[in-house]
Amino acid sequence: MNLKRIFGAILTVLGIIGLIYTAFVFSDTVGNNQDVKSMIIFGILGVVFFSSGISLVRTTKDES
């Protein structure tokens, strides 16, 4: 069991959740300053988590 792959999968799932939440906030936005700030923050965190998780899963070699 490889700990890096598990951590990469967790980061990927957190990134997907962040991006889905960003899409939800975007569809429900009226244009308030608070909505735009939270949308930007969750979107950036979602992209960072997703890309780092995918990168970690890809670069970790499977040693059995």
Helices and strands as residue ranges (DSSP letters): H 3-27, H 33-59
